[in-house]
Amino acid sequence: MLCSFDSDLRAEMARQDRAEARGRERDRLVEIEAARLLDGDFDPLAPANFYEAVAETVDTMSVGRMLNALREGRHEHAGQILEALTVSYWQRQAQRRAENIADRLMAGMT
């Protein structure tokens, strides 16, 4: 009976180790793919991407801060807020796409 328990325990530990390794591999794939996307099609400061990020933003607090900065003549600060909004939007988009790509790749490895 003890031999069976030991065997089951070892098998479970090996399964958990494989799952953790797959999780680390997925995380690495997501990081690489997100960086690749941000350097290419998801470049936050490409004109079309910039316009999309501004149009899709739901961060009304930051938009309000940006508008206040513009009203007060703090154009550089307004630009920094706008850049942060745009970069943040595209980082989220790249992260989501990279996760989908990694999940498909990982599914193909099983």
C-alpha positions as CSV (number, residue, x, y, z in Angstrom):
1,M,0.0,0.0,0.0
2,L,2.8,2.4,0.9
3,C,4.5,1.7,-2.4
4,S,1.3,2.6,-4.3
5,F,1.0,5.9,-2.3
6,D,4.7,6.7,-3.1
7,S,4.2,6.0,-6.8
8,D,1.0,8.1,-6.9
9,L,2.8,10.9,-5.0
10,R,5.7,10.9,-7.5
11,A,3.4,10.9,-10.5
12,E,1.4,13.8,-9.1
13,M,4.6,15.8,-8.3
14,A,5.9,15.1,-11.9
15,R,2.5,16.2,-13.3
16,Q,2.7,19.5,-11.3
17,D,6.3,20.1,-12.4
18,R,5.3,19.7,-16.0
19,A,2.3,22.0,-15.5
20,E,4.6,24.7,-13.9
21,A,7.1,24.3,-16.7
22,R,4.4,24.7,-19.3
23,G,3.1,27.8,-17.4
24,R,6.6,29.3,-17.5
25,E,7.0,28.5,-21.2
26,R,3.6,30.2,-21.9
27,D,4.6,33.3,-19.9
28,R,7.9,33.5,-21.9
29,L,6.0,33.1,-25.2
30,V,3.5,35.8,-24.2
31,E,6.3,38.2,-23.3
32,I,8.2,37.6,-26.5
33,E,5.1,37.9,-28.7
34,A,3.8,41.0,-27.0
35,A,7.2,42.7,-27.5
36,R,7.2,41.7,-31.2
37,L,3.6,43.0,-31.6
38,L,4.5,46.4,-30.0
39,D,7.4,46.7,-32.3
40,G,5.3,46.0,-35.4
41,D,1.5,46.2,-36.0
42,F,0.7,47.3,-32.4
43,D,3.2,50.2,-32.4
44,P,1.4,52.7,-30.1
45,L,2.6,55.7,-31.9
46,A,1.8,54.7,-35.4
47,P,-0.8,57.2,-36.6
48,A,-3.7,54.7,-37.1
49,N,-3.0,53.0,-33.8
50,F,-2.7,56.3,-32.0
51,Y,-6.2,57.4,-33.3
52,E,-7.7,54.0,-32.3
53,A,-6.3,54.3,-28.8
54,V,-7.7,57.8,-28.3
55,A,-11.1,56.8,-29.7
56,E,-11.3,53.6,-27.6
57,T,-10.0,55.0,-24.3
58,V,-12.3,54.5,-21.3
59,D,-9.9,56.2,-18.9
60,T,-12.0,59.3,-18.3
61,M,-9.9,60.4,-15.3
62,S,-6.7,60.6,-17.5
63,V,-8.7,62.3,-20.3
64,G,-9.9,64.9,-17.8
65,R,-6.4,65.5,-16.5
66,M,-5.2,65.9,-20.1
67,L,-7.9,68.4,-20.9
68,N,-7.2,70.4,-17.7
69,A,-3.5,70.4,-18.6
70,L,-4.4,71.8,-22.1
71,R,-6.7,74.4,-20.6
72,E,-3.9,75.5,-18.3
73,G,-1.3,75.7,-21.1
74,R,0.7,72.7,-19.9
75,H,0.9,71.2,-23.3
76,E,3.9,69.0,-22.6
77,H,2.1,67.4,-19.6
78,A,-1.0,66.9,-21.7
79,G,1.2,65.1,-24.3
80,Q,2.7,62.9,-21.7
81,I,-0.7,61.9,-20.5
82,L,-1.9,61.2,-24.0
83,E,1.2,59.2,-24.8
84,A,0.7,57.1,-21.6
85,L,-2.9,56.4,-22.5
86,T,-1.9,55.3,-26.0
87,V,1.0,53.1,-24.9
88,S,-1.1,51.6,-22.1
89,Y,-4.0,50.8,-24.6
90,W,-1.6,49.1,-27.1
91,Q,0.2,47.2,-24.3
92,R,-3.1,45.7,-23.2
93,Q,-4.0,44.9,-26.8
94,A,-0.6,43.2,-27.5
95,Q,-0.8,41.3,-24.2
96,R,-4.3,39.9,-25.1
97,R,-3.2,39.0,-28.6
98,A,0.1,37.4,-27.4
99,E,-1.8,35.3,-24.8
100,N,-4.1,34.0,-27.6
101,I,-1.2,33.2,-29.8
102,A,0.7,31.5,-26.9
103,D,-2.4,29.5,-26.0
104,R,-2.8,28.3,-29.6
105,L,0.9,27.4,-29.8
106,M,0.8,25.6,-26.4
107,A,-2.3,23.7,-27.5
108,G,-0.5,22.5,-30.6
109,M,2.4,21.1,-28.4
110,T,0.2,18.7,-26.5
